[in-house]
């Protein structure tokens, strides 16, 4: 297991390096000049040249790339072209919105999806089993921004019980106000995520319910609940854990849509601002941090799978238990 962790860590670092390199190249291929953010409309060529020297965008691309990688090695994401603030501090401030939003939505979705998905599989012969599955299918098809606007219309504009958007200037100095601001965005994300998770939980549960080992346990006198707890739960959880990791990573990356709907000052909003202003350090910093988060989530899900399923641990050890 130790060797496996070392290999996975090396793979994570190489993946991050490749993603950062690709990101750097693709950004330089996009149209637009970041120097325009420092000069006024109608600036002379001399003023643009001076702005490029100030930003360092006039240097050869290999030199720019080496400088940026050197900064990454020192955990330095550079300085914003526009705000002149360290990109790392700006990202850290925005993560104070995006991370709670993602985690709260994830927890709520899991709390809803696990029992509903199990019930949809267990009671597939009852009228509400197919109904739950149909509702989940519908939830997957509905765009997240549409759900967000619907919730705003109902709870903010008509009932006036929750804010339509925004976040307190004091951030988390007043936790009650902050949580109230995140309530509608969290429910929006959780509804979409839980709909997707219900389908996977149902599928995994159906496989376990039809398995030979569960029928054997029941034939030996175990109750349904005892057989599911001792034998079914672990087997059903292995594929679900992988899906949970994918859903968490997708939610973190897709928070930009929900943050836009609810005007939240999160990481997605910072990325949109950086793109609109051609602020390369901000764009690179946000995408590198997002990529690292996705890789870490995948890494954690992989480790949890091997802790839950001894067969995977045996495979890591080359066939030895």
C-alpha positions, 0 to 999 in steps of 0.5 A: 500500500505504501508503494501504491501511495507513492505511485499515486502521488507521483502520478498526481504531481505529473498530471498537475505539471502536464495540466499546468503546461497545457493551460499556459500554452492554451492561454497564450493562443487565445486572442487578446492582449493583457496589456490592454488592461493597463492602458486606456482606450486609444493607447499608443504603440509605445504605451502598449509596449511599456505595459507589456514590459511591465507585465513581462508578456514581452519576454519569450514564451519559454522564459515566461513559462520557466518563471511561472513554473518556478513560482508554482514550485514556491507556491507563488501564483503570481500577481494579478495584472489588474488588482496588483494583489497576490493571486494566492491571497485572492484565491484564498479569499474566494475559496471561503465561499466556494468550498463551503458552498461545494461541501454543504451541497455535497453533504446535503445531496449524499444525505438525500441520495443514499436512502432514496436511491436504496429505496428506489431499488429495494421497492422497485416493485412498488409504485413509488420505486419507479416514481423515484427513479423517474424523478431522478432522471428528470432532475438530471435533465434540468439545467442547474441555472434553471433550478437556481432561477426558479428557487430565486423566483419562489423563495426570494421574489415571491415569498421573500424569506431568503435573499436572492443573492450576494454574500456578506461583506464581513464574510464569515464574521456573521455565520448566520448571515453567511449561511442564509446567503448560501442556502438557496445556492446549496439547495440548487446544487444539491438537487441536481447532484442528488438526482445524479447520485440517486441513479448510481446508488439505485444501480449499485443496490440493484446489483447487490440485491440480485447477487449470489452472496446476498441470496446465500446469506439469506438462505443461511438464516440472516435477516435482510437488514443483517445481510445487507449490513454485513455483505451488501453495504461494502460491495454496493459502496465501492462504485458509489465512492468513485461516483461521489468523487466525480460528483464532488469534483464536478460540483467544485468545477461547476460552481461558476454557474451557480455563483453567477446566478446568485452573484456570489464572490467565489472562485468561479466569479474570480475566473470570469473576471480574470477572463474578461480582463485577460488577467493571465495570472488570475486565470492560471491560478484559479485553473491550477487550484481547481485542477489540483482540487480535482486530482486530490478528490480523485486521489482520496476517492481511490484510497477510500475504495481500497480501504473499503474493498480488500480485493483492491488492496490485494490487487495493489499488493500484487495478489497478496492479501 
